[in-house]
């Protein structure tokens, strides 16, 4: 069965998340195959990924990556992407690959 999956990039400069990029695919296969596909496409997808506004903290300011990491530690990071998920009409509990781009360098998982 085909499922929409998503590569998400956090654009981080000097420790601050300044933007988000994303690229979706609709593919079939096992979850592990979909995840591997996203990993394989990480570097290729970046240039053609759509740009989105960065997440903001409760005070309406740009969020630090450190603060994002705390959300990630508690499993709450995906609430920041709710609008992004709706934009791509993703299913509940979507398969995504989240990649930091730190000071212009893509942190590819090997």
Protein Blocks (a to p, Z undefined) as FASTA:
>chain_A
ZZdddddddddeehiafbdcddddddeddfklmmmmmmmmmmmmmmmpccddddddfkop
acdfklmmmmmmnopmmmmmmmmmmmnopaehiaddddddeehiacddZZ
